[in-house]
Amino acid sequence: MESTSSKPRDLTAAQRAVLDFIWTYTQEHRYPPSYGDIATARNIRSSNGVSWLIGQLVSRGYIQREKGTRRTLQVLWYFDAGGELVPAAQLQVPAGPPDLDALAEAVRAWQRCACEYVNCEHARAVYYFELAGEATP
């Protein structure tokens, strides 16, 4: 994955609009948009324009992508409804029977990462988990 580990820098209005679109689209569809989806939604005339904006979001630390592979955009930071910059929780827990210890460790790891950038003191420590995929008993 192509990404940067530094805290995100300021965005232009166009970059912010594309980031917001990628985040919203991914939340609604459960997979990231294609460059064509982004171009259509943001009225960008060429794929080069989308590619440049995506490159800026990667270099500024807001998203990561896997070059040469479709629909691999992953949002690392987004703006919540109040306009506050927050890290996107990307928790991955192995499939199989519920392993609450693994889930708890994933949450602790995310908190350690998030607290490096957000002065949270876990005051807003409310977590929502959506389980996706197929499970068999």
N, CA and C atoms as a LAMMPS dump frame, in Angstrom:
ITEM: TIMESTEP
0
ITEM: NUMBER OF ATOMS
411
ITEM: BOX BOUNDS ff ff ff
-5.0000000000000000e+02 5.0000000000000000e+02
-5.0000000000000000e+02 5.0000000000000000e+02
-5.0000000000000000e+02 5.0000000000000000e+02
ITEM: ATOMS id mol type element x y z
1 1 1 N 0.832 -1.172 0
2 1 2 C 0 0 0
3 1 3 C 0.882 1.242 0
4 2 1 N 0.499 2.206 -0.79
5 2 2 C 1.212 3.473 -0.829
6 2 3 C 0.564 4.407 0.18
7 3 1 N 1.336 4.892 1.142
8 3 2 C 0.801 5.79 2.152
9 3 3 C 1.931 6.589 2.766
10 4 1 N 1.558 7.447 3.68
11 4 2 C 2.54 8.205 4.434
12 4 3 C 2.163 8.109 5.905
13 5 1 N 3.129 8.145 6.784
14 5 2 C 2.832 7.948 8.198
15 5 3 C 2.706 9.254 8.968
16 6 1 N 2.956 10.393 8.328
17 6 2 C 2.893 11.658 9.036
18 6 3 C 1.451 12.126 9.216
19 7 1 N 1.284 13.039 10.176
20 7 2 C -0.046 13.601 10.409
21 7 3 C -0.452 14.398 9.173
22 8 1 N -1.737 14.327 8.768
23 8 2 C -2.19 15.004 7.551
24 8 3 C -1.965 16.507 7.578
25 9 1 N -1.719 17.044 6.383
26 9 2 C -1.552 18.485 6.2
27 9 3 C -2.847 19.066 5.655
28 10 1 N -2.898 20.383 5.557
29 10 2 C -4.086 21.077 5.067
30 10 3 C -4.456 20.64 3.651
31 11 1 N -5.751 20.774 3.356
32 11 2 C -6.283 20.403 2.045
33 11 3 C -6.873 21.599 1.324
34 12 1 N -6.853 21.536 0.003
35 12 2 C -7.596 22.505 -0.79
36 12 3 C -9.067 22.099 -0.766
37 13 1 N -9.941 22.966 -1.249
38 13 2 C -11.374 22.661 -1.295
39 13 3 C -11.64 21.442 -2.172
40 14 1 N -10.938 21.34 -3.304
41 14 2 C -11.14 20.193 -4.205
42 14 3 C -10.68 18.891 -3.559
43 15 1 N -9.536 18.927 -2.876
44 15 2 C -9.036 17.734 -2.197
45 15 3 C -9.987 17.319 -1.087
46 16 1 N -10.499 18.278 -0.335
47 16 2 C -11.444 17.987 0.752
48 16 3 C -12.726 17.372 0.188
49 17 1 N -13.221 17.904 -0.928
50 17 2 C -14.449 17.379 -1.54
51 17 3 C -14.248 15.932 -1.988
52 18 1 N -13.091 15.616 -2.566
53 18 2 C -12.813 14.245 -3.001
54 18 3 C -12.676 13.324 -1.79
55 19 1 N -11.974 13.767 -0.752
56 19 2 C -11.842 12.959 0.466
57 19 3 C -13.219 12.676 1.066
58 20 1 N -14.05 13.7 1.182
59 20 2 C -15.396 13.512 1.732
60 20 3 C -16.197 12.53 0.892
61 21 1 N -16.066 12.631 -0.437
62 21 2 C -16.787 11.711 -1.318
63 21 3 C -16.307 10.276 -1.125
64 22 1 N -14.987 10.074 -1.069
65 22 2 C -14.443 8.721 -0.899
66 22 3 C -14.94 8.122 0.42
67 23 1 N -14.899 8.912 1.497
68 23 2 C -15.34 8.422 2.803
69 23 3 C -16.82 8.048 2.772
70 24 1 N -17.662 8.943 2.271
71 24 2 C -19.112 8.704 2.236
72 24 3 C -19.451 7.515 1.346
73 25 1 N -18.841 7.46 0.174
74 25 2 C -19.098 6.368 -0.762
75 25 3 C -18.726 5.027 -0.125
76 26 1 N -17.564 4.995 0.506
77 26 2 C -17.084 3.749 1.124
78 26 3 C -18.011 3.319 2.265
79 27 1 N -18.493 4.264 3.04
80 27 2 C -19.412 3.934 4.131
81 27 3 C -20.742 3.396 3.593
82 28 1 N -21.23 3.967 2.496
83 28 2 C -22.511 3.548 1.921
84 28 3 C -22.429 2.216 1.184
85 29 1 N -21.346 1.998 0.447
86 29 2 C -21.237 0.825 -0.428
87 29 3 C -20.381 -0.299 0.141
88 30 1 N -19.603 -0.01 1.181
89 30 2 C -18.696 -0.986 1.797
90 30 3 C -17.508 -1.358 0.908
91 31 1 N -17.257 -0.551 -0.102
92 31 2 C -16.043 -0.664 -0.911
93 31 3 C -15.77 0.729 -1.46
94 32 1 N -14.511 1.029 -1.789
95 32 2 C -14.173 2.382 -2.237
96 32 3 C -14.631 2.66 -3.664
97 33 1 N -14.777 3.931 -4.011
98 33 2 C -15.195 4.291 -5.367
99 33 3 C -14.074 4.087 -6.382
100 34 1 N -14.464 3.945 -7.625
101 34 2 C -13.491 3.917 -8.723
102 34 3 C -13.132 5.361 -9.075
103 35 1 N -12.089 5.53 -9.863
104 35 2 C -11.74 6.872 -10.328
105 35 3 C -12.888 7.459 -11.143
106 36 1 N -13.58 6.61 -11.914
107 36 2 C -14.731 7.065 -12.696
108 36 3 C -15.854 7.561 -11.799
109 37 1 N -16.105 6.859 -10.699
110 37 2 C -17.117 7.301 -9.731
111 37 3 C -16.762 8.683 -9.181
112 38 1 N -15.495 8.867 -8.847
113 38 2 C -15.037 10.142 -8.3
114 38 3 C -15.177 11.244 -9.341
115 39 1 N -14.753 10.964 -10.567
116 39 2 C -14.836 11.959 -11.639
117 39 3 C -16.282 12.398 -11.877
118 40 1 N -17.184 11.443 -11.913
119 40 2 C -18.593 11.761 -12.144
120 40 3 C -19.169 12.58 -10.996
121 41 1 N -18.932 12.138 -9.779
122 41 2 C -19.499 12.804 -8.606
123 41 3 C -18.956 14.216 -8.412
124 42 1 N -17.695 14.428 -8.709
125 42 2 C -17.061 15.732 -8.465
126 42 3 C -16.913 16.56 -9.745
127 43 1 N -17.487 16.075 -10.857
128 43 2 C -17.452 16.789 -12.141
129 43 3 C -16.016 17.094 -12.587
130 44 1 N -15.176 16.057 -12.492
131 44 2 C -13.782 16.164 -12.941
132 44 3 C -13.728 15.567 -14.34
133 45 1 N -13.162 16.271 -15.271
134 45 2 C -13.253 15.892 -16.682
135 45 3 C -12.324 14.772 -17.124
136 46 1 N -11.242 14.533 -16.394
137 46 2 C -10.311 13.504 -16.857
138 46 3 C -9.859 12.616 -15.705
139 47 1 N -9.44 11.413 -16.066
140 47 2 C -8.911 10.513 -15.04
141 47 3 C -7.584 11.035 -14.498
142 48 1 N -6.857 11.813 -15.307
143 48 2 C -5.614 12.414 -14.827
144 48 3 C -5.889 13.384 -13.672
145 49 1 N -6.989 14.128 -13.77
146 49 2 C -7.357 15.041 -12.689
147 49 3 C -7.654 14.293 -11.401
148 50 1 N -8.38 13.179 -11.521
149 50 2 C -8.68 12.35 -10.35
150 50 3 C -7.381 11.768 -9.799
151 51 1 N -6.539 11.26 -10.66
152 51 2 C -5.276 10.661 -10.244
153 51 3 C -4.409 11.675 -9.495
154 52 1 N -4.37 12.898 -9.981
155 52 2 C -3.573 13.939 -9.319
156 52 3 C -4.131 14.226 -7.928
157 53 1 N -5.456 14.373 -7.811
158 53 2 C -6.07 14.638 -6.509
159 53 3 C -5.826 13.487 -5.533
160 54 1 N -5.95 12.251 -6.023
161 54 2 C -5.691 11.081 -5.177
162 54 3 C -4.235 11.1 -4.708
163 55 1 N -3.32 11.403 -5.612
164 55 2 C -1.902 11.492 -5.252
165 55 3 C -1.65 12.529 -4.173
166 56 1 N -2.353 13.653 -4.246
167 56 2 C -2.22 14.686 -3.22
168 56 3 C -2.746 14.199 -1.863
169 57 1 N -3.869 13.49 -1.881
170 57 2 C -4.427 12.96 -0.631
171 57 3 C -3.501 11.916 -0.011
172 58 1 N -2.85 11.108 -0.862
173 58 2 C -1.878 10.12 -0.364
174 58 3 C -0.675 10.844 0.235
175 59 1 N -0.114 11.796 -0.495
176 59 2 C 1.096 12.476 -0.022
177 59 3 C 0.838 13.303 1.228
178 60 1 N -0.396 13.734 1.433
179 60 2 C -0.737 14.519 2.622
180 60 3 C -1.173 13.632 3.798
181 61 1 N -1.27 12.31 3.575
182 61 2 C -1.53 11.386 4.67
183 61 3 C -2.987 11.094 4.972
184 62 1 N -3.901 11.48 4.091
185 62 2 C -5.325 11.247 4.342
186 62 3 C -5.814 9.882 3.876
187 63 1 N -5.195 9.347 2.85
188 63 2 C -5.601 8.045 2.318
189 63 3 C -4.358 7.242 1.959
190 64 1 N -4.576 5.96 1.712
191 64 2 C -3.526 5.127 1.131
192 64 3 C -4.158 4.339 -0.006
193 65 1 N -3.329 3.835 -0.879
194 65 2 C -3.81 3.058 -2.021
195 65 3 C -2.751 2.048 -2.412
196 66 1 N -3.202 1.045 -3.135
197 66 2 C -2.284 0.06 -3.691
198 66 3 C -2.219 0.336 -5.185
199 67 1 N -1.065 0.779 -5.645
200 67 2 C -0.922 1.128 -7.063
201 67 3 C -1.116 -0.093 -7.949
202 68 1 N -1.782 0.137 -9.074
203 68 2 C -1.975 -0.914 -10.059
204 68 3 C -3.13 -1.849 -9.749
205 69 1 N -3.873 -1.591 -8.694
206 69 2 C -4.998 -2.429 -8.307
207 69 3 C -6.231 -1.548 -8.149
208 70 1 N -7.352 -2.009 -8.659
209 70 2 C -8.584 -1.218 -8.605
210 70 3 C -9.187 -1.199 -7.208
211 71 1 N -9.865 -0.104 -6.939
212 71 2 C -10.67 0.083 -5.721
213 71 3 C -9.933 -0.288 -4.444
214 72 1 N -8.719 0.245 -4.297
215 72 2 C -7.947 -0.029 -3.083
216 72 3 C -7.736 1.23 -2.245
217 73 1 N -8.515 2.274 -2.484
218 73 2 C -8.393 3.484 -1.679
219 73 3 C -8.858 3.189 -0.258
220 74 1 N -8.08 3.592 0.712
221 74 2 C -8.429 3.39 2.119
222 74 3 C -8.255 4.722 2.833
223 75 1 N -9.318 5.227 3.424
224 75 2 C -9.274 6.499 4.142
225 75 3 C -8.611 6.284 5.496
226 76 1 N -7.607 7.108 5.794
227 76 2 C -6.904 7.046 7.071
228 76 3 C -7.405 8.125 8.025
229 77 1 N -7.793 9.28 7.475
230 77 2 C -8.296 10.417 8.235
231 77 3 C -9.493 10.981 7.49
232 78 1 N -10.486 11.444 8.227
233 78 2 C -11.643 12.088 7.599
234 78 3 C -12.168 13.171 8.53
235 79 1 N -13.095 13.98 8.016
236 79 2 C -13.699 15.039 8.797
237 79 3 C -15.087 14.591 9.224
238 80 1 N -15.35 14.632 10.531
239 80 2 C -16.664 14.218 11.015
240 80 3 C -17.694 15.314 10.732
241 81 1 N -18.94 15.087 11.156
242 81 2 C -20.029 16.027 10.871
243 81 3 C -19.757 17.414 11.446
244 82 1 N -18.982 17.479 12.501
245 82 2 C -18.636 18.763 13.101
246 82 3 C -17.417 19.424 12.486
247 83 1 N -16.83 18.787 11.462
248 83 2 C -15.658 19.341 10.798
249 83 3 C -14.344 19.035 11.49
250 84 1 N -14.38 18.153 12.491
251 84 2 C -13.167 17.785 13.216
252 84 3 C -12.441 16.656 12.487
253 85 1 N -11.128 16.781 12.378
254 85 2 C -10.304 15.753 11.749
255 85 3 C -10.157 14.583 12.699
256 86 1 N -10.555 13.391 12.265
257 86 2 C -10.47 12.206 13.113
258 86 3 C -9.865 11.052 12.325
259 87 1 N -9.124 10.163 13.009
260 87 2 C -8.574 9.003 12.317
261 87 3 C -9.683 7.994 12.027
262 88 1 N -9.597 7.377 10.874
263 88 2 C -10.561 6.335 10.501
264 88 3 C -10.142 5.037 11.173
265 89 1 N -11.045 4.418 11.868
266 89 2 C -10.754 3.149 12.534
267 89 3 C -10.733 2.044 11.498
268 90 1 N -9.647 1.36 11.392
269 90 2 C -9.51 0.24 10.469
270 90 3 C -9.116 -0.975 11.29
271 91 1 N -10.088 -1.617 11.858
272 91 2 C -9.812 -2.773 12.702
273 91 3 C -10.025 -4.048 11.909
274 92 1 N -9.086 -4.936 11.982
275 92 2 C -9.228 -6.231 11.326
276 92 3 C -9.04 -7.321 12.373
277 93 1 N -10.035 -8.179 12.465
278 93 2 C -10.014 -9.281 13.417
279 93 3 C -10.16 -10.566 12.618
280 94 1 N -9.41 -11.604 12.937
281 94 2 C -9.492 -12.85 12.173
282 94 3 C -10.911 -13.427 12.149
283 95 1 N -11.24 -14.081 11.041
284 95 2 C -12.531 -14.745 10.919
285 95 3 C -12.57 -15.965 11.823
286 96 1 N -13.766 -16.42 12.098
287 96 2 C -13.934 -17.605 12.932
288 96 3 C -14.778 -17.288 14.137
289 97 1 N -14.725 -18.156 15.126
290 97 2 C -15.509 -17.917 16.342
291 97 3 C -15.095 -16.592 16.972
292 98 1 N -16.014 -15.908 17.65
293 98 2 C -15.671 -14.621 18.26
294 98 3 C -14.474 -14.756 19.193
295 99 1 N -13.513 -13.886 19.023
296 99 2 C -12.331 -13.851 19.875
297 99 3 C -12.285 -12.459 20.493
298 100 1 N -12.895 -12.32 21.647
299 100 2 C -13 -11.004 22.267
300 100 3 C -11.642 -10.453 22.668
301 101 1 N -10.688 -11.321 22.983
302 101 2 C -9.349 -10.841 23.314
303 101 3 C -8.699 -10.184 22.097
304 102 1 N -8.866 -10.797 20.905
305 102 2 C -8.309 -10.222 19.678
306 102 3 C -8.983 -8.891 19.358
307 103 1 N -10.291 -8.819 19.552
308 103 2 C -11.013 -7.579 19.3
309 103 3 C -10.562 -6.493 20.27
310 104 1 N -10.429 -6.831 21.541
311 104 2 C -9.979 -5.86 22.534
312 104 3 C -8.582 -5.351 22.203
313 105 1 N -7.695 -6.223 21.767
314 105 2 C -6.339 -5.803 21.402
315 105 3 C -6.364 -4.905 20.169
316 106 1 N -7.233 -5.21 19.21
317 106 2 C -7.359 -4.357 18.024
318 106 3 C -7.818 -2.954 18.423
319 107 1 N -8.759 -2.865 19.342
320 107 2 C -9.224 -1.557 19.821
321 107 3 C -8.097 -0.826 20.539
322 108 1 N -7.353 -1.514 21.405
323 108 2 C -6.235 -0.875 22.11
324 108 3 C -5.177 -0.377 21.129
325 109 1 N -4.887 -1.156 20.105
326 109 2 C -3.897 -0.744 19.099
327 109 3 C -4.377 0.5 18.369
328 110 1 N -5.667 0.539 18.029
329 110 2 C -6.203 1.718 17.348
330 110 3 C -6.142 2.93 18.267
331 111 1 N -6.457 2.754 19.547
332 111 2 C -6.403 3.869 20.486
333 111 3 C -4.991 4.435 20.579
334 112 1 N -3.992 3.535 20.632
335 112 2 C -2.605 4.005 20.709
336 112 3 C -2.268 4.839 19.486
337 113 1 N -2.7 4.383 18.32
338 113 2 C -2.434 5.108 17.072
339 113 3 C -3.173 6.437 17.062
340 114 1 N -4.46 6.418 17.396
341 114 2 C -5.282 7.625 17.347
342 114 3 C -4.803 8.664 18.342
343 115 1 N -4.388 8.236 19.515
344 115 2 C -4.008 9.184 20.556
345 115 3 C -2.7 9.892 20.254
346 116 1 N -1.939 9.39 19.309
347 116 2 C -0.737 10.104 18.894
348 116 3 C -1.112 11.402 18.195
349 117 1 N -2.295 11.463 17.585
350 117 2 C -2.695 12.609 16.784
351 117 3 C -3.864 13.395 17.369
352 118 1 N -4.667 12.772 18.211
353 118 2 C -5.872 13.411 18.724
354 118 3 C -5.77 13.464 20.244
355 119 1 N -5.953 14.622 20.819
356 119 2 C -5.918 14.758 22.274
357 119 3 C -7.258 14.279 22.821
358 120 1 N -7.417 12.982 22.94
359 120 2 C -8.734 12.438 23.258
360 120 3 C -8.876 11.971 24.689
361 121 1 N -7.825 11.477 25.304
362 121 2 C -7.897 10.918 26.65
363 121 3 C -9.015 9.886 26.759
364 122 1 N -9.432 9.332 25.653
365 122 2 C -10.5 8.342 25.573
366 122 3 C -11.824 8.871 26.125
367 123 1 N -11.98 10.205 26.173
368 123 2 C -13.205 10.803 26.694
369 123 3 C -14.411 10.431 25.834
370 124 1 N -14.16 10.245 24.546
371 124 2 C -15.254 9.876 23.649
372 124 3 C -15.086 8.428 23.222
373 125 1 N -14.77 7.556 24.15
374 125 2 C -14.481 6.165 23.838
375 125 3 C -15.771 5.367 23.63
376 126 1 N -16.442 5.66 22.533
377 126 2 C -17.631 4.913 22.138
378 126 3 C -17.283 4.245 20.823
379 127 1 N -17.473 2.944 20.754
380 127 2 C -17.082 2.207 19.573
381 127 3 C -18.281 1.52 18.967
382 128 1 N -18.317 1.515 17.66
383 128 2 C -19.376 0.85 16.905
384 128 3 C -18.692 -0.129 15.98
385 129 1 N -19.084 -1.374 16.045
386 129 2 C -18.49 -2.384 15.198
387 129 3 C -19.549 -2.969 14.301
388 130 1 N -19.223 -3.092 13.046
389 130 2 C -20.115 -3.762 12.113
390 130 3 C -19.388 -4.988 11.602
391 131 1 N -20.002 -6.114 11.77
392 131 2 C -19.394 -7.349 11.308
393 131 3 C -19.804 -7.575 9.864
394 132 1 N -18.848 -7.876 9.033
395 132 2 C -19.111 -8.103 7.622
396 132 3 C -18.554 -9.466 7.218
397 133 1 N -19.127 -10.04 6.231
398 133 2 C -18.66 -11.328 5.741
399 133 3 C -19.629 -12.435 6.103
400 134 1 N -19.241 -13.62 5.754
401 134 2 C -20.095 -14.764 6.02
402 134 3 C -19.556 -15.548 7.195
403 135 1 N -20.457 -16.073 8.001
404 135 2 C -20.062 -16.884 9.145
405 135 3 C -20.887 -18.165 9.137
406 136 1 N -20.258 -19.234 9.511
407 136 2 C -20.984 -20.507 9.615
408 136 3 C -20.828 -21.027 11.032
409 137 1 N -21.865 -21.641 11.557
410 137 2 C -21.776 -22.151 12.936
411 137 3 C -20.852 -23.351 13.031
